[in-house]
Amino acid sequence: MAIQYHCRHCGVQMGKLDNMSLHSEKLGLHKLTDQERLDMVSYDTSGDIHIKAICEDCHESLERNPDYYQNDYLIH
Ligand SMILES: [Zn+2]
């Protein structure tokens, strides 16, 4: 089982954790509401956990263009 982080906007893989001992508390998932968790976290058939986050590039773009928060995808 691995935990993979992907940018929710451009889809780039931001990181991968293979540490089985990681708990959702350490990832900050416990701070999310159930709806946010459903929205951000998904599991694939191999048991990997996929977390939608936001990469630095998109974060920067969004800070400059807050309107882009409306869109799921950015065109770079
Ligand atoms: Zn991105």
N, CA, C, O and the ligand as a Tripos MOL2 file, in Angstrom:
@<TRIPOS>MOLECULE
protein
  305   303    77     0     0
PROTEIN
NO_CHARGES

@<TRIPOS>ATOM
      1 N           0.8400   -1.2010    0.0000 N.3       1 MET1
      2 CA          0.0000    0.0000    0.0000 C.3       1 MET1
      3 C           0.8710    1.2470    0.0000 C.2       1 MET1
      4 O           1.8160    1.3520    0.7820 O.2       1 MET1
      5 N           0.5620    2.1560   -0.8490 N.am      2 ALA2
      6 CA          1.2910    3.4120   -0.8860 C.3       2 ALA2
      7 C           0.2860    4.5560   -0.8880 C.2       2 ALA2
      8 O          -0.8880    4.3890   -1.2180 O.2       2 ALA2
      9 N           0.7770    5.6900   -0.5170 N.am      3 ILE3
     10 CA         -0.0640    6.8900   -0.5500 C.3       3 ILE3
     11 C           0.5220    7.8200   -1.5900 C.2       3 ILE3
     12 O           1.6820    8.2200   -1.4960 O.2       3 ILE3
     13 N          -0.2750    8.1600   -2.5700 N.am      4 GLN4
     14 CA          0.2220    9.0030   -3.6450 C.3       4 GLN4
     15 C          -0.4970   10.3400   -3.6340 C.2       4 GLN4
     16 O          -1.7210   10.4160   -3.5210 O.2       4 GLN4
     17 N           0.2920   11.3790   -3.7540 N.am      5 TYR5
     18 CA         -0.2580   12.7290   -3.8270 C.3       5 TYR5
     19 C          -0.2290   13.2050   -5.2610 C.2       5 TYR5
     20 O           0.8000   13.1300   -5.9340 O.2       5 TYR5
     21 N          -1.3540   13.6910   -5.7200 N.am      6 HIS6
     22 CA         -1.4140   14.2740   -7.0580 C.3       6 HIS6
     23 C          -1.9950   15.6640   -6.9570 C.2       6 HIS6
     24 O          -2.8270   15.9490   -6.0960 O.2       6 HIS6
     25 N          -1.5410   16.5270   -7.8520 N.am      7 CYS7
     26 CA         -2.1430   17.8520   -7.9170 C.3       7 CYS7
     27 C          -3.5280   17.7180   -8.5430 C.2       7 CYS7
     28 O          -3.6880   17.1050   -9.5980 O.2       7 CYS7
     29 N          -4.5190   18.2950   -7.8840 N.am      8 ARG8
     30 CA         -5.8890   18.1700   -8.3930 C.3       8 ARG8
     31 C          -6.1130   19.0240   -9.6210 C.2       8 ARG8
     32 O          -7.1100   18.8390  -10.3190 O.2       8 ARG8
     33 N          -5.2220   19.9470   -9.9050 N.am      9 HIS9
     34 CA         -5.4100   20.8490  -11.0310 C.3       9 HIS9
     35 C          -4.6540   20.4050  -12.2740 C.2       9 HIS9
     36 O          -5.2370   20.3300  -13.3550 O.2       9 HIS9
     37 N          -3.3610   20.1060  -12.1350 N.am     10 CYS10
     38 CA         -2.5990   19.7300  -13.3310 C.3      10 CYS10
     39 C          -2.2670   18.2420  -13.3380 C.2      10 CYS10
     40 O          -1.7600   17.7350  -14.3390 O.2      10 CYS10
     41 N          -2.5430   17.5280  -12.2390 N.am     11 GLY11
     42 CA         -2.3840   16.0850  -12.2240 C.3      11 GLY11
     43 C          -0.9690   15.5920  -11.9750 C.2      11 GLY11
     44 O          -0.7330   14.3840  -11.9730 O.2      11 GLY11
     45 N          -0.0350   16.4870  -11.7680 N.am     12 VAL12
     46 CA          1.3460   16.0670  -11.5470 C.3      12 VAL12
     47 C           1.4470   15.2810  -10.2420 C.2      12 VAL12
     48 O           0.7740   15.5910   -9.2590 O.2      12 VAL12
     49 N           2.2960   14.2640  -10.2530 N.am     13 GLN13
     50 CA          2.5000   13.5130   -9.0150 C.3      13 GLN13
     51 C           3.4460   14.2840   -8.1070 C.2      13 GLN13
     52 O           4.5700   14.6090   -8.4900 O.2      13 GLN13
     53 N           2.9810   14.5680   -6.9130 N.am     14 MET14
     54 CA          3.7550   15.4030   -6.0040 C.3      14 MET14
     55 C           4.5780   14.5870   -5.0310 C.2      14 MET14
     56 O           5.5650   15.0810   -4.4850 O.2      14 MET14
     57 N           4.1920   13.3730   -4.8130 N.am     15 GLY15
     58 CA          4.9460   12.5800   -3.8640 C.3      15 GLY15
     59 C           4.2930   11.2510   -3.6390 C.2      15 GLY15
     60 O           3.1330   11.0350   -3.9900 O.2      15 GLY15
     61 N           5.0540   10.3600   -3.0480 N.am     16 LYS16
     62 CA          4.5390    9.0300   -2.8040 C.3      16 LYS16
     63 C           5.1050    8.5430   -1.4840 C.2      16 LYS16
     64 O           6.3060    8.6450   -1.2340 O.2      16 LYS16
     65 N           4.2500    8.0230   -0.6620 N.am     17 LEU17
     66 CA          4.6870    7.5100    0.6270 C.3      17 LEU17
     67 C           4.4220    6.0190    0.6620 C.2      17 LEU17
     68 O           3.3190    5.5650    0.3570 O.2      17 LEU17
     69 N           5.4320    5.2670    1.0320 N.am     18 ASP18
     70 CA          5.2520    3.8280    1.1150 C.3      18 ASP18
     71 C           5.1670    3.3420    2.5550 C.2      18 ASP18
     72 O           5.0000    2.1520    2.8220 O.2      18 ASP18
     73 N           5.2830    4.2670    3.4490 N.am     19 ASN19
     74 CA          5.3460    3.9010    4.8580 C.3      19 ASN19
     75 C           3.9840    3.4550    5.3820 C.2      19 ASN19
     76 O           3.0520    4.2500    5.5090 O.2      19 ASN19
     77 N           3.9000    2.1800    5.6770 N.am     20 MET20
     78 CA          2.6350    1.6310    6.1540 C.3      20 MET20
     79 C           2.2250    2.1890    7.5040 C.2      20 MET20
     80 O           1.0490    2.1510    7.8690 O.2      20 MET20
     81 N           3.1770    2.6990    8.2330 N.am     21 SER21
     82 CA          2.8670    3.1450    9.5910 C.3      21 SER21
     83 C           2.2570    4.5460    9.6070 C.2      21 SER21
     84 O           1.8540    5.0480   10.6570 O.2      21 SER21
     85 N           2.1980    5.1650    8.4350 N.am     22 LEU22
     86 CA          1.5950    6.4890    8.3890 C.3      22 LEU22
     87 C           0.1060    6.4150    8.7090 C.2      22 LEU22
     88 O          -0.6220    5.5850    8.1640 O.2      22 LEU22
     89 N          -0.3120    7.2630    9.5640 N.am     23 HIS23
     90 CA         -1.7260    7.3090    9.9170 C.3      23 HIS23
     91 C          -2.3600    8.5600    9.3360 C.2      23 HIS23
     92 O          -1.6950    9.5590    9.0640 O.2      23 HIS23
     93 N          -3.6310    8.4690    9.1630 N.am     24 SER24
     94 CA         -4.3160    9.6030    8.5580 C.3      24 SER24
     95 C          -4.1430   10.8650    9.3970 C.2      24 SER24
     96 O          -4.1810   11.9740    8.8640 O.2      24 SER24
     97 N          -3.9530   10.7040   10.7020 N.am     25 GLU25
     98 CA         -3.7440   11.8810   11.5390 C.3      25 GLU25
     99 C          -2.5010   12.6460   11.1180 C.2      25 GLU25
    100 O          -2.4810   13.8770   11.1160 O.2      25 GLU25
    101 N          -1.4490   11.8880   10.7570 N.am     26 LYS26
    102 CA         -0.2040   12.5450   10.3780 C.3      26 LYS26
    103 C          -0.3450   13.2700    9.0510 C.2      26 LYS26
    104 O           0.3680   14.2380    8.7840 O.2      26 LYS26
    105 N          -1.2460   12.8080    8.2410 N.am     27 LEU27
    106 CA         -1.4420   13.4290    6.9360 C.3      27 LEU27
    107 C          -2.3810   14.6180    7.0250 C.2      27 LEU27
    108 O          -2.5690   15.3520    6.0550 O.2      27 LEU27
    109 N          -2.9590   14.7970    8.1860 N.am     28 GLY28
    110 CA         -3.8840   15.9020    8.3510 C.3      28 GLY28
    111 C          -5.2830   15.5830    7.8850 C.2      28 GLY28
    112 O          -6.1460   16.4600    7.8490 O.2      28 GLY28
    113 N          -5.5180   14.3230    7.5240 N.am     29 LEU29
    114 CA         -6.8360   13.9780    6.9830 C.3      29 LEU29
    115 C          -7.9400   14.0930    8.0340 C.2      29 LEU29
    116 O          -9.1080   14.2970    7.7020 O.2      29 LEU29
    117 N          -7.5620   13.9600    9.2890 N.am     30 HIS30
    118 CA         -8.5830   14.0330   10.3370 C.3      30 HIS30
    119 C          -9.1610   15.4320   10.4620 C.2      30 HIS30
    120 O         -10.2150   15.6330   11.0650 O.2      30 HIS30
    121 N          -8.4550   16.3940    9.8830 N.am     31 LYS31
    122 CA         -8.9620   17.7740    9.9570 C.3      31 LYS31
    123 C         -10.0250   18.0390    8.9020 C.2      31 LYS31
    124 O         -10.7480   19.0330    8.9720 O.2      31 LYS31
    125 N         -10.1140   17.1500    7.9340 N.am     32 LEU32
    126 CA        -11.0670   17.3550    6.8500 C.3      32 LEU32
    127 C         -12.4670   16.9430    7.2800 C.2      32 LEU32
    128 O         -12.6450   16.0750    8.1350 O.2      32 LEU32
    129 N         -13.4270   17.5660    6.6860 N.am     33 THR33
    130 CA        -14.7930   17.0890    6.8810 C.3      33 THR33
    131 C         -14.9700   15.8130    6.0600 C.2      33 THR33
    132 O         -14.1480   15.5100    5.1950 O.2      33 THR33
    133 N         -16.0220   15.0810    6.3260 N.am     34 ASP34
    134 CA        -16.2640   13.8560    5.5680 C.3      34 ASP34
    135 C         -16.3770   14.1440    4.0800 C.2      34 ASP34
    136 O         -15.8870   13.3860    3.2430 O.2      34 ASP34
    137 N         -17.0280   15.2470    3.7700 N.am     35 GLN35
    138 CA        -17.2120   15.5870    2.3650 C.3      35 GLN35
    139 C         -15.8780   15.8810    1.6950 C.2      35 GLN35
    140 O         -15.6270   15.4430    0.5730 O.2      35 GLN35
    141 N         -15.0240   16.6270    2.3930 N.am     36 GLU36
    142 CA        -13.7160   16.9390    1.8340 C.3      36 GLU36
    143 C         -12.8930   15.6720    1.6590 C.2      36 GLU36
    144 O         -12.1780   15.5160    0.6690 O.2      36 GLU36
    145 N         -12.9980   14.7810    2.6170 N.am     37 ARG37
    146 CA        -12.2490   13.5460    2.5350 C.3      37 ARG37
    147 C         -12.7040   12.7170    1.3360 C.2      37 ARG37
    148 O         -11.8860   12.1620    0.6030 O.2      37 ARG37
    149 N         -14.0040   12.6450    1.1520 N.am     38 LEU38
    150 CA        -14.5330   11.9240    0.0000 C.3      38 LEU38
    151 C         -14.0440   12.5380   -1.2970 C.2      38 LEU38
    152 O         -13.7670   11.8390   -2.2720 O.2      38 LEU38
    153 N         -13.9430   13.8500   -1.2910 N.am     39 ASP39
    154 CA        -13.5710   14.5830   -2.4800 C.3      39 ASP39
    155 C         -12.0780   14.4270   -2.7840 C.2      39 ASP39
    156 O         -11.6870   14.3500   -3.9490 O.2      39 ASP39
    157 N         -11.2620   14.3810   -1.7570 N.am     40 MET40
    158 CA         -9.8090   14.4270   -1.9350 C.3      40 MET40
    159 C          -9.1470   13.0650   -1.9590 C.2      40 MET40
    160 O          -8.1080   12.8870   -2.5950 O.2      40 MET40
    161 N          -9.7340   12.1160   -1.2810 N.am     41 VAL41
    162 CA         -9.0590   10.8400   -1.0780 C.3      41 VAL41
    163 C          -9.7640    9.7480   -1.8560 C.2      41 VAL41
    164 O         -10.9830    9.6050   -1.7680 O.2      41 VAL41
    165 N          -9.0080    8.9800   -2.6130 N.am     42 SER42
    166 CA         -9.6190    7.8450   -3.2900 C.3      42 SER42
    167 C          -8.6960    6.6460   -3.1820 C.2      42 SER42
    168 O          -7.4960    6.7910   -2.9510 O.2      42 SER42
    169 N          -9.2540    5.4810   -3.3490 N.am     43 TYR43
    170 CA         -8.4920    4.2460   -3.2390 C.3      43 TYR43
    171 C          -8.5750    3.5200   -4.5730 C.2      43 TYR43
    172 O          -9.6460    3.4430   -5.1750 O.2      43 TYR43
    173 N          -7.4420    2.9840   -5.0400 N.am     44 ASP44
    174 CA         -7.5240    2.2240   -6.2780 C.3      44 ASP44
    175 C          -7.5360    0.7320   -5.9700 C.2      44 ASP44
    176 O          -7.4650    0.3200   -4.8120 O.2      44 ASP44
    177 N          -7.6270   -0.0710   -7.0320 N.am     45 THR45
    178 CA         -7.8380   -1.5030   -6.8320 C.3      45 THR45
    179 C          -6.6440   -2.1940   -6.1910 C.2      45 THR45
    180 O          -6.7960   -3.2650   -5.6030 O.2      45 THR45
    181 N          -5.4600   -1.6030   -6.2950 N.am     46 SER46
    182 CA         -4.2890   -2.2230   -5.6820 C.3      46 SER46
    183 C          -4.1480   -1.8250   -4.2160 C.2      46 SER46
    184 O          -3.2170   -2.2580   -3.5370 O.2      46 SER46
    185 N          -5.0690   -1.0030   -3.7330 N.am     47 GLY47
    186 CA         -5.0260   -0.6210   -2.3310 C.3      47 GLY47
    187 C          -4.2740    0.6630   -2.0770 C.2      47 GLY47
    188 O          -4.1690    1.1090   -0.9340 O.2      47 GLY47
    189 N          -3.7460    1.2660   -3.1330 N.am     48 ASP48
    190 CA         -3.0760    2.5460   -2.9600 C.3      48 ASP48
    191 C          -4.0950    3.6340   -2.6340 C.2      48 ASP48
    192 O          -5.2450    3.5980   -3.0730 O.2      48 ASP48
    193 N          -3.6350    4.5860   -1.8630 N.am     49 ILE49
    194 CA         -4.4770    5.7340   -1.5400 C.3      49 ILE49
    195 C          -4.0120    6.9070   -2.3900 C.2      49 ILE49
    196 O          -2.8230    7.2230   -2.4280 O.2      49 ILE49
    197 N          -4.9340    7.5370   -3.0560 N.am     50 HIS50
    198 CA         -4.6100    8.7030   -3.8700 C.3      50 HIS50
    199 C          -5.2060    9.9380   -3.2160 C.2      50 HIS50
    200 O          -6.3970    9.9950   -2.9130 O.2      50 HIS50
    201 N          -4.3520   10.9140   -3.0090 N.am     51 ILE51
    202 CA         -4.8040   12.1420   -2.3700 C.3      51 ILE51
    203 C          -4.6370   13.2950   -3.3460 C.2      51 ILE51
    204 O          -3.5630   13.5130   -3.9070 O.2      51 ILE51
    205 N          -5.7100   14.0150   -3.5300 N.am     52 LYS52
    206 CA         -5.6450   15.1890   -4.3970 C.3      52 LYS52
    207 C          -5.2190   16.3800   -3.5740 C.2      52 LYS52
    208 O          -5.8960   16.7770   -2.6250 O.2      52 LYS52
    209 N          -4.1030   16.9380   -3.9440 N.am     53 ALA53
    210 CA         -3.6130   18.1130   -3.2500 C.3      53 ALA53
    211 C          -3.3920   19.1980   -4.2960 C.2      53 ALA53
    212 O          -3.9950   19.1740   -5.3690 O.2      53 ALA53
    213 N          -2.5440   20.1230   -3.9800 N.am     54 ILE54
    214 CA         -2.2780   21.1720   -4.9660 C.3      54 ILE54
    215 C          -0.7740   21.4220   -4.9960 C.2      54 ILE54
    216 O          -0.1380   21.5830   -3.9540 O.2      54 ILE54
    217 N          -0.2170   21.4520   -6.2020 N.am     55 CYS55
    218 CA          1.2270   21.6210   -6.3200 C.3      55 CYS55
    219 C           1.6020   23.0940   -6.2130 C.2      55 CYS55
    220 O           0.7440   23.9740   -6.2720 O.2      55 CYS55
    221 N           2.8850   23.3440   -6.0560 N.am     56 GLU56
    222 CA          3.3400   24.7190   -5.8650 C.3      56 GLU56
    223 C           3.0050   25.5980   -7.0640 C.2      56 GLU56
    224 O           2.6110   26.7540   -6.9070 O.2      56 GLU56
    225 N           3.1630   25.0390   -8.2630 N.am     57 ASP57
    226 CA          2.8770   25.8240   -9.4660 C.3      57 ASP57
    227 C           1.4360   26.3020   -9.4820 C.2      57 ASP57
    228 O           1.1590   27.4800   -9.7110 O.2      57 ASP57
    229 N           0.5280   25.3740   -9.2370 N.am     58 CYS58
    230 CA         -0.8790   25.7290   -9.2820 C.3      58 CYS58
    231 C          -1.2420   26.6340   -8.1150 C.2      58 CYS58
    232 O          -2.0580   27.5460   -8.2490 O.2      58 CYS58
    233 N          -0.6330   26.3730   -6.9840 N.am     59 HIS59
    234 CA         -0.8990   27.2160   -5.8200 C.3      59 HIS59
    235 C          -0.5480   28.6620   -6.1430 C.2      59 HIS59
    236 O          -1.2840   29.5920   -5.8140 O.2      59 HIS59
    237 N           0.5990   28.8220   -6.7960 N.am     60 GLU60
    238 CA          1.0340   30.1640   -7.1680 C.3      60 GLU60
    239 C           0.0630   30.7990   -8.1550 C.2      60 GLU60
    240 O          -0.3220   31.9590   -8.0060 O.2      60 GLU60
    241 N          -0.3280   30.0260   -9.1640 N.am     61 SER61
    242 CA         -1.2700   30.5470  -10.1560 C.3      61 SER61
    243 C          -2.5700   30.9610   -9.4990 C.2      61 SER61
    244 O          -3.1560   31.9910   -9.8310 O.2      61 SER61
    245 N          -3.0080   30.1370   -8.5590 N.am     62 LEU62
    246 CA         -4.2830   30.4230   -7.9130 C.3      62 LEU62
    247 C          -4.2040   31.6600   -7.0430 C.2      62 LEU62
    248 O          -5.1730   32.4090   -6.9190 O.2      62 LEU62
    249 N          -3.0460   31.8710   -6.4410 N.am     63 GLU63
    250 CA         -2.9020   33.0710   -5.6280 C.3      63 GLU63
    251 C          -2.9810   34.3070   -6.5030 C.2      63 GLU63
    252 O          -3.5160   35.3420   -6.1030 O.2      63 GLU63
    253 N          -2.4410   34.1790   -7.6990 N.am     64 ARG64
    254 CA         -2.4630   35.3210   -8.6140 C.3      64 ARG64
    255 C          -3.8140   35.4480   -9.2980 C.2      64 ARG64
    256 O          -4.2570   36.5540   -9.6100 O.2      64 ARG64
    257 N          -4.4630   34.3270   -9.5300 N.am     65 ASN65
    258 CA         -5.7420   34.3110  -10.2390 C.3      65 ASN65
    259 C          -6.7690   33.5040   -9.4550 C.2      65 ASN65
    260 O          -7.0720   32.3670   -9.8160 O.2      65 ASN65
    261 N          -7.2970   34.0750   -8.4020 N.am     66 PRO66
    262 CA         -8.2250   33.3230   -7.5380 C.3      66 PRO66
    263 C          -9.4300   32.7780   -8.2910 C.2      66 PRO66
    264 O         -10.0580   31.8240   -7.8320 O.2      66 PRO66
    265 N          -9.7640   33.3600   -9.4320 N.am     67 ASP67
    266 CA        -10.9010   32.8750  -10.2110 C.3      67 ASP67
    267 C         -10.7110   31.4340  -10.6400 C.2      67 ASP67
    268 O         -11.6840   30.7100  -10.8550 O.2      67 ASP67
    269 N          -9.4430   31.0090  -10.7680 N.am     68 TYR68
    270 CA         -9.1810   29.6580  -11.2350 C.3      68 TYR68
    271 C          -9.6470   28.6080  -10.2410 C.2      68 TYR68
    272 O          -9.7310   27.4270  -10.5790 O.2      68 TYR68
    273 N          -9.9450   29.0190   -9.0440 N.am     69 TYR69
    274 CA        -10.4640   28.0630   -8.0700 C.3      69 TYR69
    275 C         -11.7650   27.4360   -8.5790 C.2      69 TYR69
    276 O         -12.1530   26.3560   -8.1330 O.2      69 TYR69
    277 N         -12.4180   28.1000   -9.4900 N.am     70 GLN70
    278 CA        -13.6580   27.5740  -10.0460 C.3      70 GLN70
    279 C         -13.3930   26.3510  -10.9300 C.2      70 GLN70
    280 O         -14.2640   25.5000  -11.1120 O.2      70 GLN70
    281 N         -12.2080   26.2840  -11.4600 N.am     71 ASN71
    282 CA        -11.9280   25.2600  -12.4600 C.3      71 ASN71
    283 C         -11.1790   24.0810  -11.8640 C.2      71 ASN71
    284 O         -10.3420   24.2490  -10.9770 O.2      71 ASN71
    285 N         -11.4820   22.8990  -12.3520 N.am     72 ASP72
    286 CA        -10.7540   21.7400  -11.8810 C.3      72 ASP72
    287 C          -9.4000   21.6130  -12.5590 C.2      72 ASP72
    288 O          -8.4600   21.0710  -11.9780 O.2      72 ASP72
    289 N          -9.2990   22.0990  -13.7590 N.am     73 TYR73
    290 CA         -8.0520   21.9840  -14.4880 C.3      73 TYR73
    291 C          -7.5470   23.3340  -14.9710 C.2      73 TYR73
    292 O          -8.3150   24.2050  -15.3790 O.2      73 TYR73
    293 N          -6.2440   23.4720  -14.9110 N.am     74 LEU74
    294 CA         -5.6120   24.6610  -15.4380 C.3      74 LEU74
    295 C          -4.8750   24.2910  -16.7050 C.2      74 LEU74
    296 O          -4.3600   23.1810  -16.8390 O.2      74 LEU74
    297 N          -4.8300   25.2160  -17.6200 N.am     75 ILE75
    298 CA         -4.0070   25.0110  -18.8060 C.3      75 ILE75
    299 C          -2.7580   25.8320  -18.6410 C.2      75 ILE75
    300 O          -2.8100   27.0570  -18.5350 O.2      75 ILE75
    301 N          -1.6360   25.1490  -18.6200 N.am     76 HIS76
    302 CA         -0.3930   25.8630  -18.3850 C.3      76 HIS76
    303 C           0.1340   26.4290  -19.6900 C.2      76 HIS76
    304 O           1.1840   27.0720  -19.7040 O.2      76 HIS76
    305 ZN         -0.5830   21.5800  -10.2920 Zn       77 ZN77
@<TRIPOS>BOND
     1     1     2 1
     2     2     3 1
     3     3     4 2
     4     3     5 am
     5     5     6 1
     6     6     7 1
     7     7     8 2
     8     7     9 am
     9     9    10 1
    10    10    11 1
    11    11    12 2
    12    11    13 am
    13    13    14 1
    14    14    15 1
    15    15    16 2
    16    15    17 am
    17    17    18 1
    18    18    19 1
    19    19    20 2
    20    19    21 am
    21    21    22 1
    22    22    23 1
    23    23    24 2
    24    23    25 am
    25    25    26 1
    26    26    27 1
    27    27    28 2
    28    27    29 am
    29    29    30 1
    30    30    31 1
    31    31    32 2
    32    31    33 am
    33    33    34 1
    34    34    35 1
    35    35    36 2
    36    35    37 am
    37    37    38 1
    38    38    39 1
    39    39    40 2
    40    39    41 am
    41    41    42 1
    42    42    43 1
    43    43    44 2
    44    43    45 am
    45    45    46 1
    46    46    47 1
    47    47    48 2
    48    47    49 am
    49    49    50 1
    50    50    51 1
    51    51    52 2
    52    51    53 am
    53    53    54 1
    54    54    55 1
    55    55    56 2
    56    55    57 am
    57    57    58 1
    58    58    59 1
    59    59    60 2
    60    59    61 am
    61    61    62 1
    62    62    63 1
    63    63    64 2
    64    63    65 am
    65    65    66 1
    66    66    67 1
    67    67    68 2
    68    67    69 am
    69    69    70 1
    70    70    71 1
    71    71    72 2
    72    71    73 am
    73    73    74 1
    74    74    75 1
    75    75    76 2
    76    75    77 am
    77    77    78 1
    78    78    79 1
    79    79    80 2
    80    79    81 am
    81    81    82 1
    82    82    83 1
    83    83    84 2
    84    83    85 am
    85    85    86 1
    86    86    87 1
    87    87    88 2
    88    87    89 am
    89    89    90 1
    90    90    91 1
    91    91    92 2
    92    91    93 am
    93    93    94 1
    94    94    95 1
    95    95    96 2
    96    95    97 am
    97    97    98 1
    98    98    99 1
    99    99   100 2
   100    99   101 am
   101   101   102 1
   102   102   103 1
   103   103   104 2
   104   103   105 am
   105   105   106 1
   106   106   107 1
   107   107   108 2
   108   107   109 am
   109   109   110 1
   110   110   111 1
   111   111   112 2
   112   111   113 am
   113   113   114 1
   114   114   115 1
   115   115   116 2
   116   115   117 am
   117   117   118 1
   118   118   119 1
   119   119   120 2
   120   119   121 am
   121   121   122 1
   122   122   123 1
   123   123   124 2
   124   123   125 am
   125   125   126 1
   126   126   127 1
   127   127   128 2
   128   127   129 am
   129   129   130 1
   130   130   131 1
   131   131   132 2
   132   131   133 am
   133   133   134 1
   134   134   135 1
   135   135   136 2
   136   135   137 am
   137   137   138 1
   138   138   139 1
   139   139   140 2
   140   139   141 am
   141   141   142 1
   142   142   143 1
   143   143   144 2
   144   143   145 am
   145   145   146 1
   146   146   147 1
   147   147   148 2
   148   147   149 am
   149   149   150 1
   150   150   151 1
   151   151   152 2
   152   151   153 am
   153   153   154 1
   154   154   155 1
   155   155   156 2
   156   155   157 am
   157   157   158 1
   158   158   159 1
   159   159   160 2
   160   159   161 am
   161   161   162 1
   162   162   163 1
   163   163   164 2
   164   163   165 am
   165   165   166 1
   166   166   167 1
   167   167   168 2
   168   167   169 am
   169   169   170 1
   170   170   171 1
   171   171   172 2
   172   171   173 am
   173   173   174 1
   174   174   175 1
   175   175   176 2
   176   175   177 am
   177   177   178 1
   178   178   179 1
   179   179   180 2
   180   179   181 am
   181   181   182 1
   182   182   183 1
   183   183   184 2
   184   183   185 am
   185   185   186 1
   186   186   187 1
   187   187   188 2
   188   187   189 am
   189   189   190 1
   190   190   191 1
   191   191   192 2
   192   191   193 am
   193   193   194 1
   194   194   195 1
   195   195   196 2
   196   195   197 am
   197   197   198 1
   198   198   199 1
   199   199   200 2
   200   199   201 am
   201   201   202 1
   202   202   203 1
   203   203   204 2
   204   203   205 am
   205   205   206 1
   206   206   207 1
   207   207   208 2
   208   207   209 am
   209   209   210 1
   210   210   211 1
   211   211   212 2
   212   211   213 am
   213   213   214 1
   214   214   215 1
   215   215   216 2
   216   215   217 am
   217   217   218 1
   218   218   219 1
   219   219   220 2
   220   219   221 am
   221   221   222 1
   222   222   223 1
   223   223   224 2
   224   223   225 am
   225   225   226 1
   226   226   227 1
   227   227   228 2
   228   227   229 am
   229   229   230 1
   230   230   231 1
   231   231   232 2
   232   231   233 am
   233   233   234 1
   234   234   235 1
   235   235   236 2
   236   235   237 am
   237   237   238 1
   238   238   239 1
   239   239   240 2
   240   239   241 am
   241   241   242 1
   242   242   243 1
   243   243   244 2
   244   243   245 am
   245   245   246 1
   246   246   247 1
   247   247   248 2
   248   247   249 am
   249   249   250 1
   250   250   251 1
   251   251   252 2
   252   251   253 am
   253   253   254 1
   254   254   255 1
   255   255   256 2
   256   255   257 am
   257   257   258 1
   258   258   259 1
   259   259   260 2
   260   259   261 am
   261   261   262 1
   262   262   263 1
   263   263   264 2
   264   263   265 am
   265   265   266 1
   266   266   267 1
   267   267   268 2
   268   267   269 am
   269   269   270 1
   270   270   271 1
   271   271   272 2
   272   271   273 am
   273   273   274 1
   274   274   275 1
   275   275   276 2
   276   275   277 am
   277   277   278 1
   278   278   279 1
   279   279   280 2
   280   279   281 am
   281   281   282 1
   282   282   283 1
   283   283   284 2
   284   283   285 am
   285   285   286 1
   286   286   287 1
   287   287   288 2
   288   287   289 am
   289   289   290 1
   290   290   291 1
   291   291   292 2
   292   291   293 am
   293   293   294 1
   294   294   295 1
   295   295   296 2
   296   295   297 am
   297   297   298 1
   298   298   299 1
   299   299   300 2
   300   299   301 am
   301   301   302 1
   302   302   303 1
   303   303   304 2
@<TRIPOS>SUBSTRUCTURE
     1 MET1         2 RESIDUE 1 A MET
     2 ALA2         6 RESIDUE 1 A ALA
     3 ILE3        10 RESIDUE 1 A ILE
     4 GLN4        14 RESIDUE 1 A GLN
     5 TYR5        18 RESIDUE 1 A TYR
     6 HIS6        22 RESIDUE 1 A HIS
     7 CYS7        26 RESIDUE 1 A CYS
     8 ARG8        30 RESIDUE 1 A ARG
     9 HIS9        34 RESIDUE 1 A HIS
    10 CYS10       38 RESIDUE 1 A CYS
    11 GLY11       42 RESIDUE 1 A GLY
    12 VAL12       46 RESIDUE 1 A VAL
    13 GLN13       50 RESIDUE 1 A GLN
    14 MET14       54 RESIDUE 1 A MET
    15 GLY15       58 RESIDUE 1 A GLY
    16 LYS16       62 RESIDUE 1 A LYS
    17 LEU17       66 RESIDUE 1 A LEU
    18 ASP18       70 RESIDUE 1 A ASP
    19 ASN19       74 RESIDUE 1 A ASN
    20 MET20       78 RESIDUE 1 A MET
    21 SER21       82 RESIDUE 1 A SER
    22 LEU22       86 RESIDUE 1 A LEU
    23 HIS23       90 RESIDUE 1 A HIS
    24 SER24       94 RESIDUE 1 A SER
    25 GLU25       98 RESIDUE 1 A GLU
    26 LYS26      102 RESIDUE 1 A LYS
    27 LEU27      106 RESIDUE 1 A LEU
    28 GLY28      110 RESIDUE 1 A GLY
    29 LEU29      114 RESIDUE 1 A LEU
    30 HIS30      118 RESIDUE 1 A HIS
    31 LYS31      122 RESIDUE 1 A LYS
    32 LEU32      126 RESIDUE 1 A LEU
    33 THR33      130 RESIDUE 1 A THR
    34 ASP34      134 RESIDUE 1 A ASP
    35 GLN35      138 RESIDUE 1 A GLN
    36 GLU36      142 RESIDUE 1 A GLU
    37 ARG37      146 RESIDUE 1 A ARG
    38 LEU38      150 RESIDUE 1 A LEU
    39 ASP39      154 RESIDUE 1 A ASP
    40 MET40      158 RESIDUE 1 A MET
    41 VAL41      162 RESIDUE 1 A VAL
    42 SER42      166 RESIDUE 1 A SER
    43 TYR43      170 RESIDUE 1 A TYR
    44 ASP44      174 RESIDUE 1 A ASP
    45 THR45      178 RESIDUE 1 A THR
    46 SER46      182 RESIDUE 1 A SER
    47 GLY47      186 RESIDUE 1 A GLY
    48 ASP48      190 RESIDUE 1 A ASP
    49 ILE49      194 RESIDUE 1 A ILE
    50 HIS50      198 RESIDUE 1 A HIS
    51 ILE51      202 RESIDUE 1 A ILE
    52 LYS52      206 RESIDUE 1 A LYS
    53 ALA53      210 RESIDUE 1 A ALA
    54 ILE54      214 RESIDUE 1 A ILE
    55 CYS55      218 RESIDUE 1 A CYS
    56 GLU56      222 RESIDUE 1 A GLU
    57 ASP57      226 RESIDUE 1 A ASP
    58 CYS58      230 RESIDUE 1 A CYS
    59 HIS59      234 RESIDUE 1 A HIS
    60 GLU60      238 RESIDUE 1 A GLU
    61 SER61      242 RESIDUE 1 A SER
    62 LEU62      246 RESIDUE 1 A LEU
    63 GLU63      250 RESIDUE 1 A GLU
    64 ARG64      254 RESIDUE 1 A ARG
    65 ASN65      258 RESIDUE 1 A ASN
    66 PRO66      262 RESIDUE 1 A PRO
    67 ASP67      266 RESIDUE 1 A ASP
    68 TYR68      270 RESIDUE 1 A TYR
    69 TYR69      274 RESIDUE 1 A TYR
    70 GLN70      278 RESIDUE 1 A GLN
    71 ASN71      282 RESIDUE 1 A ASN
    72 ASP72      286 RESIDUE 1 A ASP
    73 TYR73      290 RESIDUE 1 A TYR
    74 LEU74      294 RESIDUE 1 A LEU
    75 ILE75      298 RESIDUE 1 A ILE
    76 HIS76      302 RESIDUE 1 A HIS
    77 ZN77       305 GROUP 0 **** ****
